[in-house]
Amino acid sequence: MHGILYEEESVWQFLFITCMLGGWAAWMTGRACAQTWRPVSSLVVFLLLLGIAVRFIHHALFDGTMFAPQFYVVDTIILMAFGIIGFRYTRTNQMVTQYHWLYERASLLSWKAKAAS
């Protein structure tokens, strides 16, 4: 996996920077986009920019390559997963809370219309 998914000497550096710090930032970005009723397309743009920031942290702290397309894509895919899950989780909570007479929770990340009574 070393050299394919990450370039650092240890997987722990990758997990800390990309998954913990970047994942938290991506989750919060998805949450903020959902709370302000922005579309998913704006979330994708924000996460692409966040991917550049995560690459910079790898570069600044661990002397990683700043402009490596392969590692940028890997980092950004992970950020997209965290961000979109955060978006869907928050949007589901919004829909079932604000429109409780119309929708009910179908799962953790989705809602459905209430059955007519």
ZALUMDREN-683648 format. One record per atom (N, C-alpha, C, CB): residue number from 1; residue in one letter; chain; atom name; x, z, y. Coordinates in nm, 2 decimals, decimal comma, padded with zeros to 4 digits. Glycine has a CB too. Layout:
// ZALUMDREN-683648
NUM|A|A|CA|X|Z|Y
...
END
This chain:
// ZALUMDREN-683648
1|M|A|N|00,08|00,00|-00,12
1|M|A|CA|00,00|00,00|00,00
1|M|A|C|00,09|00,00|00,13
1|M|A|CB|-00,09|00,12|00,00
2|H|A|N|00,21|00,06|00,11
2|H|A|CA|00,30|00,06|00,23
2|H|A|C|00,33|-00,08|00,26
2|H|A|CB|00,42|00,14|00,20
3|G|A|N|00,31|-00,12|00,39
3|G|A|CA|00,34|-00,26|00,43
3|G|A|C|00,22|-00,35|00,43
3|G|A|CB|00,45|-00,32|00,34
4|I|A|N|00,12|-00,31|00,35
4|I|A|CA|-00,01|-00,39|00,35
4|I|A|C|-00,11|-00,33|00,45
4|I|A|CB|-00,06|-00,39|00,21
5|L|A|N|-00,14|-00,20|00,43
5|L|A|CA|-00,23|-00,13|00,52
5|L|A|C|-00,17|-00,06|00,64
5|L|A|CB|-00,32|-00,04|00,44
6|Y|A|N|-00,05|-00,01|00,62
6|Y|A|CA|00,02|00,07|00,72
6|Y|A|C|00,17|00,04|00,71
6|Y|A|CB|-00,01|00,22|00,71
7|E|A|N|00,24|00,06|00,83
7|E|A|CA|00,38|00,04|00,83
7|E|A|C|00,46|00,16|00,84
7|E|A|CB|00,41|-00,05|00,95
8|E|A|N|00,40|00,28|00,86
8|E|A|CA|00,48|00,40|00,87
8|E|A|C|00,54|00,44|00,74
8|E|A|CB|00,38|00,51|00,93
9|E|A|N|00,63|00,54|00,75
9|E|A|CA|00,70|00,59|00,63
9|E|A|C|00,60|00,67|00,54
9|E|A|CB|00,81|00,67|00,67
10|S|A|N|00,50|00,73|00,60
10|S|A|CA|00,41|00,82|00,52
10|S|A|C|00,27|00,77|00,55
10|S|A|CB|00,43|00,96|00,56
11|V|A|N|00,19|00,78|00,45
11|V|A|CA|00,05|00,75|00,46
11|V|A|C|-00,02|00,85|00,55
11|V|A|CB|-00,02|00,75|00,32
12|W|A|N|00,03|00,97|00,56
12|W|A|CA|-00,03|01,08|00,64
12|W|A|C|-00,02|01,04|00,79
12|W|A|CB|00,05|01,21|00,62
13|Q|A|N|00,08|00,97|00,83
13|Q|A|CA|00,08|00,93|00,97
13|Q|A|C|-00,03|00,83|01,00
13|Q|A|CB|00,22|00,86|01,00
14|F|A|N|-00,05|00,74|00,90
14|F|A|CA|-00,16|00,64|00,92
14|F|A|C|-00,30|00,71|00,92
14|F|A|CB|-00,15|00,54|00,80
15|L|A|N|-00,31|00,80|00,82
15|L|A|CA|-00,44|00,87|00,81
15|L|A|C|-00,47|00,96|00,94
15|L|A|CB|-00,45|00,96|00,69
16|F|A|N|-00,37|01,02|00,99
16|F|A|CA|-00,39|01,10|01,11
16|F|A|C|-00,42|01,02|01,23
16|F|A|CB|-00,26|01,19|01,14
17|I|A|N|-00,34|00,92|01,26
17|I|A|CA|-00,36|00,84|01,38
17|I|A|C|-00,49|00,75|01,37
17|I|A|CB|-00,24|00,75|01,41
18|T|A|N|-00,49|00,67|01,26
18|T|A|CA|-00,60|00,57|01,25
18|T|A|C|-00,73|00,63|01,21
18|T|A|CB|-00,56|00,46|01,15
19|C|A|N|-00,73|00,71|01,11
19|C|A|CA|-00,86|00,77|01,05
19|C|A|C|-00,91|00,89|01,13
19|C|A|CB|-00,84|00,80|00,91
20|M|A|N|-00,82|00,98|01,16
20|M|A|CA|-00,87|01,10|01,23
20|M|A|C|-00,89|01,08|01,38
20|M|A|CB|-00,77|01,22|01,20
21|L|A|N|-00,78|01,05|01,45
21|L|A|CA|-00,79|01,03|01,59
21|L|A|C|-00,87|00,91|01,63
21|L|A|CB|-00,65|01,02|01,65
22|G|A|N|-00,83|00,79|01,57
22|G|A|CA|-00,91|00,67|01,60
22|G|A|C|-01,05|00,67|01,55
22|G|A|CB|-00,83|00,55|01,54
23|G|A|N|-01,07|00,73|01,43
23|G|A|CA|-01,20|00,74|01,37
23|G|A|C|-01,29|00,83|01,46
23|G|A|CB|-01,20|00,79|01,23
24|W|A|N|-01,24|00,94|01,51
24|W|A|CA|-01,32|01,03|01,59
24|W|A|C|-01,36|00,95|01,72
24|W|A|CB|-01,24|01,15|01,63
25|A|A|N|-01,26|00,88|01,78
25|A|A|CA|-01,29|00,81|01,91
25|A|A|C|-01,39|00,70|01,88
25|A|A|CB|-01,15|00,75|01,96
26|A|A|N|-01,38|00,63|01,77
26|A|A|CA|-01,47|00,52|01,73
26|A|A|C|-01,61|00,58|01,71
26|A|A|CB|-01,43|00,45|01,61
27|W|A|N|-01,62|00,70|01,64
27|W|A|CA|-01,75|00,76|01,62
27|W|A|C|-01,81|00,80|01,75
27|W|A|CB|-01,73|00,89|01,53
28|M|A|N|-01,74|00,85|01,84
28|M|A|CA|-01,79|00,89|01,97
28|M|A|C|-01,83|00,77|02,06
28|M|A|CB|-01,68|00,98|02,05
29|T|A|N|-01,75|00,66|02,04
29|T|A|CA|-01,79|00,54|02,11
29|T|A|C|-01,92|00,48|02,06
29|T|A|CB|-01,68|00,43|02,10
30|G|A|N|-01,94|00,48|01,93
30|G|A|CA|-02,06|00,44|01,87
30|G|A|C|-02,18|00,53|01,92
30|G|A|CB|-02,05|00,44|01,72
31|R|A|N|-02,15|00,66|01,92
31|R|A|CA|-02,26|00,75|01,96
31|R|A|C|-02,29|00,73|02,11
31|R|A|CB|-02,20|00,90|01,95
32|A|A|N|-02,19|00,70|02,19
32|A|A|CA|-02,22|00,68|02,34
32|A|A|C|-02,30|00,55|02,36
32|A|A|CB|-02,09|00,68|02,42
33|C|A|N|-02,26|00,45|02,28
33|C|A|CA|-02,34|00,32|02,29
33|C|A|C|-02,48|00,34|02,25
33|C|A|CB|-02,27|00,21|02,21
34|A|A|N|-02,50|00,41|02,14
34|A|A|CA|-02,64|00,43|02,10
34|A|A|C|-02,72|00,52|02,20
34|A|A|CB|-02,64|00,50|01,96
35|Q|A|N|-02,66|00,62|02,25
35|Q|A|CA|-02,73|00,71|02,35
35|Q|A|C|-02,77|00,64|02,48
35|Q|A|CB|-02,65|00,83|02,38
36|T|A|N|-02,69|00,54|02,51
36|T|A|CA|-02,72|00,46|02,64
36|T|A|C|-02,80|00,33|02,60
36|T|A|CB|-02,60|00,43|02,71
37|W|A|N|-02,84|00,32|02,48
37|W|A|CA|-02,92|00,21|02,44
37|W|A|C|-02,85|00,07|02,45
37|W|A|CB|-03,06|00,20|02,51
38|R|A|N|-02,72|00,07|02,43
38|R|A|CA|-02,65|-00,06|02,44
38|R|A|C|-02,66|-00,13|02,31
38|R|A|CB|-02,50|-00,03|02,48
39|P|A|N|-02,64|-00,26|02,31
39|P|A|CA|-02,65|-00,33|02,18
39|P|A|C|-02,52|-00,31|02,10
39|P|A|CB|-02,67|-00,48|02,20
40|V|A|N|-02,52|-00,35|01,97
40|V|A|CA|-02,41|-00,34|01,89
40|V|A|C|-02,29|-00,43|01,93
40|V|A|CB|-02,44|-00,37|01,74
41|S|A|N|-02,33|-00,54|02,00
41|S|A|CA|-02,23|-00,63|02,04
41|S|A|C|-02,13|-00,57|02,15
41|S|A|CB|-02,29|-00,76|02,11
42|S|A|N|-02,19|-00,48|02,23
42|S|A|CA|-02,10|-00,41|02,33
42|S|A|C|-02,01|-00,31|02,26
42|S|A|CB|-02,18|-00,34|02,44
43|L|A|N|-02,07|-00,25|02,15
43|L|A|CA|-01,99|-00,16|02,07
43|L|A|C|-01,87|-00,23|02,01
43|L|A|CB|-02,07|-00,09|01,96
44|V|A|N|-01,89|-00,35|01,96
44|V|A|CA|-01,78|-00,43|01,90
44|V|A|C|-01,67|-00,45|02,00
44|V|A|CB|-01,83|-00,56|01,84
45|V|A|N|-01,71|-00,49|02,12
45|V|A|CA|-01,61|-00,51|02,22
45|V|A|C|-01,53|-00,39|02,25
45|V|A|CB|-01,67|-00,57|02,35
46|F|A|N|-01,59|-00,27|02,26
46|F|A|CA|-01,53|-00,15|02,29
46|F|A|C|-01,43|-00,11|02,18
46|F|A|CB|-01,63|-00,04|02,31
47|L|A|N|-01,47|-00,14|02,05
47|L|A|CA|-01,39|-00,10|01,94
47|L|A|C|-01,27|-00,20|01,92
47|L|A|CB|-01,47|-00,11|01,81
48|L|A|N|-01,28|-00,32|01,97
48|L|A|CA|-01,17|-00,41|01,97
48|L|A|C|-01,06|-00,36|02,07
48|L|A|CB|-01,21|-00,55|02,01
49|L|A|N|-01,11|-00,31|02,18
49|L|A|CA|-01,01|-00,25|02,28
49|L|A|C|-00,96|-00,12|02,22
49|L|A|CB|-01,09|-00,22|02,41
50|L|A|N|-01,04|-00,04|02,15
50|L|A|CA|-00,99|00,08|02,09
50|L|A|C|-00,88|00,06|01,99
50|L|A|CB|-01,10|00,16|02,03
51|G|A|N|-00,90|-00,06|01,92
51|G|A|CA|-00,79|-00,10|01,82
51|G|A|C|-00,66|-00,12|01,89
51|G|A|CB|-00,84|-00,22|01,75
52|I|A|N|-00,66|-00,17|02,01
52|I|A|CA|-00,53|-00,19|02,08
52|I|A|C|-00,47|-00,06|02,12
52|I|A|CB|-00,55|-00,28|02,21
53|A|A|N|-00,56|00,04|02,16
53|A|A|CA|-00,51|00,17|02,19
53|A|A|C|-00,45|00,24|02,07
53|A|A|CB|-00,62|00,25|02,25
54|V|A|N|-00,51|00,23|01,95
54|V|A|CA|-00,46|00,29|01,83
54|V|A|C|-00,33|00,23|01,79
54|V|A|CB|-00,56|00,27|01,72
55|R|A|N|-00,31|00,09|01,81
55|R|A|CA|-00,18|00,03|01,78
55|R|A|C|-00,08|00,08|01,88
55|R|A|CB|-00,19|-00,12|01,80
56|F|A|N|-00,11|00,11|02,01
56|F|A|CA|-00,02|00,16|02,10
56|F|A|C|00,03|00,30|02,06
56|F|A|CB|-00,08|00,17|02,24
57|I|A|N|-00,06|00,38|02,01
57|I|A|CA|-00,03|00,52|01,97
57|I|A|C|00,07|00,51|01,85
57|I|A|CB|-00,15|00,60|01,93
58|H|A|N|00,04|00,42|01,75
58|H|A|CA|00,14|00,40|01,64
58|H|A|C|00,28|00,36|01,70
58|H|A|CB|00,09|00,29|01,55
59|H|A|N|00,27|00,27|01,80
59|H|A|CA|00,40|00,22|01,85
59|H|A|C|00,47|00,33|01,93
59|H|A|CB|00,37|00,10|01,95
60|A|A|N|00,40|00,41|02,01
60|A|A|CA|00,46|00,51|02,09
60|A|A|C|00,51|00,63|02,01
60|A|A|CB|00,36|00,56|02,20
61|L|A|N|00,44|00,67|01,91
61|L|A|CA|00,47|00,79|01,84
61|L|A|C|00,57|00,77|01,72
61|L|A|CB|00,35|00,86|01,79
62|F|A|N|00,54|00,66|01,65
62|F|A|CA|00,62|00,63|01,53
62|F|A|C|00,70|00,51|01,53
62|F|A|CB|00,52|00,63|01,41
63|D|A|N|00,72|00,45|01,64
63|D|A|CA|00,80|00,33|01,66
63|D|A|C|00,74|00,21|01,57
63|D|A|CB|00,94|00,35|01,62
64|G|A|N|00,61|00,20|01,56
64|G|A|CA|00,55|00,09|01,49
64|G|A|C|00,55|-00,03|01,58
64|G|A|CB|00,41|00,13|01,45
65|T|A|N|00,52|-00,14|01,52
65|T|A|CA|00,51|-00,27|01,60
65|T|A|C|00,38|-00,27|01,67
65|T|A|CB|00,52|-00,39|01,50
66|M|A|N|00,39|-00,30|01,80
66|M|A|CA|00,27|-00,30|01,89
66|M|A|C|00,18|-00,42|01,86
66|M|A|CB|00,31|-00,30|02,03
67|F|A|N|00,24|-00,54|01,85
67|F|A|CA|00,17|-00,66|01,83
67|F|A|C|00,18|-00,72|01,69
67|F|A|CB|00,22|-00,76|01,94
68|A|A|N|00,13|-00,65|01,59
68|A|A|CA|00,13|-00,69|01,46
68|A|A|C|-00,01|-00,72|01,42
68|A|A|CB|00,19|-00,59|01,36
69|P|A|N|-00,05|-00,85|01,41
69|P|A|CA|-00,19|-00,88|01,38
69|P|A|C|-00,25|-00,82|01,26
69|P|A|CB|-00,21|-01,03|01,38
70|Q|A|N|-00,17|-00,82|01,15
70|Q|A|CA|-00,21|-00,76|01,03
70|Q|A|C|-00,25|-00,61|01,04
70|Q|A|CB|-00,10|-00,77|00,92
71|F|A|N|-00,17|-00,53|01,11
71|F|A|CA|-00,20|-00,39|01,12
71|F|A|C|-00,31|-00,37|01,22
71|F|A|CB|-00,07|-00,32|01,16
72|Y|A|N|-00,32|-00,45|01,32
72|Y|A|CA|-00,43|-00,44|01,42
72|Y|A|C|-00,56|-00,47|01,35
72|Y|A|CB|-00,41|-00,54|01,54
73|V|A|N|-00,57|-00,57|01,27
73|V|A|CA|-00,69|-00,60|01,19
73|V|A|C|-00,73|-00,48|01,10
73|V|A|CB|-00,68|-00,73|01,11
74|V|A|N|-00,63|-00,43|01,03
74|V|A|CA|-00,66|-00,31|00,94
74|V|A|C|-00,72|-00,19|01,02
74|V|A|CB|-00,54|-00,27|00,86
75|D|A|N|-00,65|-00,16|01,13
75|D|A|CA|-00,69|-00,05|01,21
75|D|A|C|-00,83|-00,07|01,27
75|D|A|CB|-00,59|-00,02|01,33
76|T|A|N|-00,85|-00,19|01,32
76|T|A|CA|-00,98|-00,23|01,38
76|T|A|C|-01,09|-00,23|01,28
76|T|A|CB|-00,97|-00,36|01,45
77|I|A|N|-01,07|-00,27|01,16
77|I|A|CA|-01,18|-00,27|01,06
77|I|A|C|-01,22|-00,12|01,03
77|I|A|CB|-01,13|-00,34|00,93
78|I|A|N|-01,12|-00,03|01,02
78|I|A|CA|-01,15|00,11|01,00
78|I|A|C|-01,22|00,17|01,12
78|I|A|CB|-01,02|00,19|00,98
79|L|A|N|-01,18|00,13|01,24
79|L|A|CA|-01,25|00,18|01,36
79|L|A|C|-01,40|00,12|01,36
79|L|A|CB|-01,18|00,14|01,48
80|M|A|N|-01,41|00,00|01,32
80|M|A|CA|-01,55|-00,06|01,32
80|M|A|C|-01,64|00,02|01,23
80|M|A|CB|-01,54|-00,21|01,28
81|A|A|N|-01,59|00,05|01,11
81|A|A|CA|-01,67|00,13|01,01
81|A|A|C|-01,71|00,26|01,07
81|A|A|CB|-01,59|00,15|00,88
82|F|A|N|-01,62|00,34|01,13
82|F|A|CA|-01,65|00,47|01,19
82|F|A|C|-01,75|00,45|01,31
82|F|A|CB|-01,53|00,54|01,24
83|G|A|N|-01,72|00,35|01,39
83|G|A|CA|-01,81|00,33|01,51
83|G|A|C|-01,95|00,29|01,48
83|G|A|CB|-01,74|00,22|01,60
84|I|A|N|-01,96|00,19|01,38
84|I|A|CA|-02,10|00,15|01,35
84|I|A|C|-02,18|00,25|01,28
84|I|A|CB|-02,09|00,02|01,26
85|I|A|N|-02,11|00,33|01,19
85|I|A|CA|-02,18|00,44|01,13
85|I|A|C|-02,22|00,55|01,23
85|I|A|CB|-02,09|00,51|01,02
86|G|A|N|-02,14|00,58|01,33
86|G|A|CA|-02,18|00,67|01,43
86|G|A|C|-02,29|00,62|01,52
86|G|A|CB|-02,06|00,70|01,52
87|F|A|N|-02,29|00,49|01,54
87|F|A|CA|-02,40|00,42|01,62
87|F|A|C|-02,53|00,43|01,54
87|F|A|CB|-02,37|00,27|01,64
88|R|A|N|-02,53|00,39|01,41
88|R|A|CA|-02,65|00,40|01,33
88|R|A|C|-02,71|00,54|01,31
88|R|A|CB|-02,63|00,33|01,20
89|Y|A|N|-02,62|00,63|01,29
89|Y|A|CA|-02,66|00,77|01,28
89|Y|A|C|-02,73|00,82|01,40
89|Y|A|CB|-02,54|00,86|01,24
90|T|A|N|-02,67|00,79|01,52
90|T|A|CA|-02,73|00,84|01,65
90|T|A|C|-02,86|00,76|01,68
90|T|A|CB|-02,63|00,82|01,76
91|R|A|N|-02,86|00,63|01,65
91|R|A|CA|-02,98|00,56|01,68
91|R|A|C|-03,09|00,60|01,59
91|R|A|CB|-02,95|00,40|01,66
92|T|A|N|-03,07|00,63|01,47
92|T|A|CA|-03,17|00,68|01,38
92|T|A|C|-03,23|00,81|01,43
92|T|A|CB|-03,11|00,70|01,23
93|N|A|N|-03,14|00,90|01,47
93|N|A|CA|-03,19|01,03|01,53
93|N|A|C|-03,27|01,01|01,65
93|N|A|CB|-03,07|01,12|01,56
94|Q|A|N|-03,23|00,91|01,73
94|Q|A|CA|-03,31|00,88|01,85
94|Q|A|C|-03,45|00,83|01,82
94|Q|A|CB|-03,24|00,78|01,94
95|M|A|N|-03,45|00,74|01,72
95|M|A|CA|-03,58|00,68|01,69
95|M|A|C|-03,68|00,77|01,63
95|M|A|CB|-03,56|00,56|01,60
96|V|A|N|-03,63|00,86|01,54
96|V|A|CA|-03,72|00,95|01,47
96|V|A|C|-03,76|01,07|01,56
96|V|A|CB|-03,66|01,00|01,34
97|T|A|N|-03,68|01,10|01,66
97|T|A|CA|-03,70|01,21|01,75
97|T|A|C|-03,79|01,16|01,87
97|T|A|CB|-03,57|01,27|01,80
98|Q|A|N|-03,75|01,06|01,94
98|Q|A|CA|-03,82|01,01|02,05
98|Q|A|C|-03,95|00,94|02,02
98|Q|A|CB|-03,74|00,92|02,14
99|Y|A|N|-03,96|00,88|01,91
99|Y|A|CA|-04,08|00,80|01,87
99|Y|A|C|-04,13|00,86|01,73
99|Y|A|CB|-04,05|00,65|01,85
100|H|A|N|-04,15|00,99|01,73
100|H|A|CA|-04,18|01,06|01,60
100|H|A|C|-04,32|01,02|01,55
100|H|A|CB|-04,18|01,21|01,62
101|W|A|N|-04,41|00,97|01,64
101|W|A|CA|-04,54|00,92|01,60
101|W|A|C|-04,54|00,78|01,53
101|W|A|CB|-04,64|00,93|01,71
102|L|A|N|-04,43|00,71|01,56
102|L|A|CA|-04,42|00,57|01,50
102|L|A|C|-04,32|00,56|01,38
102|L|A|CB|-04,37|00,48|01,61
103|Y|A|N|-04,22|00,64|01,38
103|Y|A|CA|-04,11|00,62|01,28
103|Y|A|C|-04,08|00,75|01,21
103|Y|A|CB|-03,99|00,57|01,35
104|E|A|N|-04,03|00,74|01,09
104|E|A|CA|-03,98|00,85|01,01
104|E|A|C|-03,85|00,80|00,95
104|E|A|CB|-04,08|00,89|00,90
105|R|A|N|-03,77|00,90|00,92
105|R|A|CA|-03,64|00,88|00,86
105|R|A|C|-03,65|00,82|00,72
105|R|A|CB|-03,55|01,00|00,86
106|A|A|N|-03,58|00,71|00,70
106|A|A|CA|-03,58|00,65|00,56
106|A|A|C|-03,45|00,69|00,49
106|A|A|CB|-03,59|00,49|00,57
107|S|A|N|-03,34|00,70|00,56
107|S|A|CA|-03,22|00,75|00,51
107|S|A|C|-03,14|00,81|00,62
107|S|A|CB|-03,14|00,64|00,43
108|L|A|N|-03,02|00,85|00,60
108|L|A|CA|-02,93|00,90|00,70
108|L|A|C|-02,90|00,80|00,82
108|L|A|CB|-02,80|00,95|00,65
109|L|A|N|-02,90|00,67|00,78
109|L|A|CA|-02,87|00,57|00,88
109|L|A|C|-02,98|00,47|00,91
109|L|A|CB|-02,75|00,49|00,83
110|S|A|N|-03,11|00,50|00,87
110|S|A|CA|-03,21|00,41|00,89
110|S|A|C|-03,35|00,48|00,91
110|S|A|CB|-03,22|00,30|00,78
111|W|A|N|-03,44|00,41|00,96
111|W|A|CA|-03,58|00,46|00,98
111|W|A|C|-03,68|00,36|00,94
111|W|A|CB|-03,60|00,50|01,13
112|K|A|N|-03,80|00,40|00,92
112|K|A|CA|-03,91|00,31|00,88
112|K|A|C|-04,04|00,35|00,96
112|K|A|CB|-03,93|00,31|00,73
113|A|A|N|-04,13|00,26|00,97
113|A|A|CA|-04,25|00,28|01,03
113|A|A|C|-04,34|00,38|00,95
113|A|A|CB|-04,33|00,15|01,05
114|K|A|N|-04,41|00,47|01,01
114|K|A|CA|-04,49|00,56|00,94
114|K|A|C|-04,61|00,49|00,88
114|K|A|CB|-04,54|00,68|01,03
115|A|A|N|-04,66|00,53|00,77
115|A|A|CA|-04,77|00,48|00,71
115|A|A|C|-04,90|00,51|00,79
115|A|A|CB|-04,79|00,53|00,56
116|A|A|N|-04,99|00,42|00,81
116|A|A|CA|-05,11|00,44|00,88
116|A|A|C|-05,19|00,54|00,81
116|A|A|CB|-05,19|00,31|00,90
117|S|A|N|-05,24|00,64|00,89
117|S|A|CA|-05,32|00,75|00,82
117|S|A|C|-05,47|00,74|00,86
117|S|A|CB|-05,27|00,88|00,86
END
